Amino acid sequence: MDAAGSEVEGECAQYAGQSQSGFITTQGGKLLCSKIIHLIHDNNVKSQVSKVLHECELRMYKSVAFPAIGTGQAGQSPAKVADNMLDAIVEFASKRSVQHLKKIKIVIFQTNMLRDFYESMKKREDSDSSITAFLGGKKQPTEKKKPMVLEKKVDLATFQICGENQKNVDATESWIKNLILKEQFEDSISDELIENFDKRQIDTLADLQRRNRVTIKLENERSPPCIKISGISRDVCSVYVEVQKMIQKIKDTEEERSKAELVYNLVEWRYPGSNDSFVAFDKLTNMQLEDAKRAKKPHLTVKINKKNYKVDLNTLQANDDQGKTINIQRVPKNEGKL
């Protein structure tokens, strides 16, 4: 309220007794927003968020920013608040009647709550892409990829069976076929992340196929995409484990990028640029610096302009290999918007 200014405080006093929906709306005052919606205390966070979202749509607002409602003086659990707020957003985003509100932002002032909101968002991101579009819109419709074909040269083995009579030949042929089939096995992996396989992953699959007695079939036009592995059972099991590791690596990378994006919304680390200006670190380095500081580590080595610098996380000074010292900045992004 202090940041918004005395005019907003006066409006609140004027409209305080006129609330019928659990909130009142004032001008933005000195804050960088056109309106402020002031919520009247209520432990039902999901209901409060829903009311505000419907009011924004009714008033044709294009964006809205929330704090972590109820985690301050109300003392509610951050994890429960995160679930309630995101449940309300998912329900709102699923309505076909939504036309005007395009972006919903949750501003988290306390860094210790970041994990609660991150985990809650990830649970919904996998099952409902509509929430991603509202909370930053990072996922874009992907172009349909061309099917990628893994070629395998198969060396045929020819058996010539000779016997005293046709019955013995047929029996021997059947025995050989059964012996081959006993050693054959097929397994499949279905995962949405297979769609993200690029040339590097395809080359790795080709190498696995080449080095093992298996055939790998990539069916990336199915939903979800699928990889089928067939061949000698022990080789199929070995390749199956390697493919799972590839998928997990992509998942870990995507989660790291999502976390880096969330951390960047809370705090920005900077290093000196030209003309006494400061330049923001890339988002992954930004997250590594913040994680190291929160873990109370004394130092972290980062790259600045392709040179290694050892950052003292207490003094915020960084030294390169030649002893050059520079100052870096840590700038919290404490946005004062609803």
ZIWODA-V835412 format. One record per residue. RES is the residue in one small letter. D_CENTER is the distance of its C-alpha to the mean C-alpha in whole Angstrom. Layout:
res = <RES | RES>
d_center = <D_CENTER | D_CENTER>
//
This chain:
res = <m | d | a | a | g | s | e | v | e | g | e | c | a | q | y | a | g | q | s | q | s | g | f | i | t | t | q | g | g | k | l | l | c | s | k | i | i | h | l | i | h | d | n | n | v | k | s | q | v | s | k | v | l | h | e | c | e | l | r | m | y | k | s | v | a | f | p | a | i | g | t | g | q | a | g | q | s | p | a | k | v | a | d | n | m | l | d | a | i | v | e | f | a | s | k | r | s | v | q | h | l | k | k | i | k | i | v | i | f | q | t | n | m | l | r | d | f | y | e | s | m | k | k | r | e | d | s | d | s | s | i | t | a | f | l | g | g | k | k | q | p | t | e | k | k | k | p | m | v | l | e | k | k | v | d | l | a | t | f | q | i | c | g | e | n | q | k | n | v | d | a | t | e | s | w | i | k | n | l | i | l | k | e | q | f | e | d | s | i | s | d | e | l | i | e | n | f | d | k | r | q | i | d | t | l | a | d | l | q | r | r | n | r | v | t | i | k | l | e | n | e | r | s | p | p | c | i | k | i | s | g | i | s | r | d | v | c | s | v | y | v | e | v | q | k | m | i | q | k | i | k | d | t | e | e | e | r | s | k | a | e | l | v | y | n | l | v | e | w | r | y | p | g | s | n | d | s | f | v | a | f | d | k | l | t | n | m | q | l | e | d | a | k | r | a | k | k | p | h | l | t | v | k | i | n | k | k | n | y | k | v | d | l | n | t | l | q | a | n | d | d | q | g | k | t | i | n | i | q | r | v | p | k | n | e | g | k | l>
d_center = <33 | 35 | 32 | 33 | 37 | 40 | 40 | 37 | 39 | 42 | 40 | 38 | 42 | 43 | 41 | 40 | 43 | 42 | 38 | 38 | 35 | 34 | 33 | 35 | 33 | 35 | 35 | 32 | 35 | 34 | 30 | 28 | 28 | 30 | 30 | 30 | 29 | 31 | 30 | 33 | 32 | 31 | 29 | 28 | 24 | 23 | 26 | 26 | 23 | 24 | 27 | 26 | 24 | 27 | 29 | 27 | 27 | 30 | 31 | 29 | 27 | 24 | 21 | 21 | 20 | 20 | 21 | 20 | 23 | 25 | 24 | 27 | 30 | 29 | 28 | 26 | 23 | 20 | 18 | 20 | 20 | 16 | 17 | 20 | 18 | 15 | 18 | 20 | 17 | 16 | 20 | 21 | 18 | 20 | 23 | 25 | 27 | 24 | 26 | 25 | 22 | 20 | 17 | 17 | 16 | 16 | 17 | 17 | 20 | 20 | 18 | 18 | 17 | 13 | 12 | 14 | 12 | 8 | 10 | 11 | 8 | 6 | 10 | 11 | 8 | 9 | 13 | 13 | 11 | 14 | 12 | 9 | 12 | 14 | 11 | 11 | 12 | 9 | 9 | 13 | 15 | 16 | 19 | 21 | 21 | 25 | 26 | 26 | 29 | 29 | 33 | 35 | 39 | 41 | 44 | 46 | 49 | 52 | 54 | 58 | 59 | 63 | 65 | 68 | 67 | 65 | 64 | 63 | 61 | 59 | 58 | 57 | 55 | 53 | 53 | 51 | 49 | 48 | 47 | 45 | 43 | 43 | 41 | 38 | 35 | 32 | 28 | 25 | 22 | 20 | 16 | 14 | 12 | 16 | 16 | 14 | 17 | 19 | 22 | 21 | 20 | 23 | 26 | 24 | 25 | 28 | 29 | 29 | 31 | 33 | 34 | 34 | 36 | 33 | 32 | 29 | 28 | 25 | 25 | 22 | 23 | 23 | 20 | 18 | 19 | 22 | 23 | 27 | 29 | 32 | 35 | 37 | 35 | 35 | 33 | 31 | 30 | 29 | 27 | 25 | 24 | 23 | 21 | 19 | 18 | 17 | 15 | 13 | 13 | 11 | 9 | 9 | 9 | 5 | 4 | 7 | 6 | 4 | 7 | 9 | 9 | 9 | 12 | 13 | 14 | 16 | 18 | 19 | 21 | 24 | 26 | 30 | 30 | 33 | 36 | 35 | 31 | 28 | 25 | 21 | 20 | 17 | 13 | 13 | 17 | 16 | 14 | 16 | 19 | 18 | 17 | 21 | 22 | 21 | 22 | 26 | 26 | 29 | 27 | 25 | 25 | 23 | 24 | 26 | 27 | 27 | 29 | 28 | 29 | 29 | 28 | 30 | 27 | 30 | 32 | 29 | 31 | 30 | 33 | 33 | 35 | 38 | 38 | 37 | 35 | 33 | 32 | 28 | 26 | 24 | 23 | 22 | 21 | 23 | 23 | 25 | 24 | 24>
//
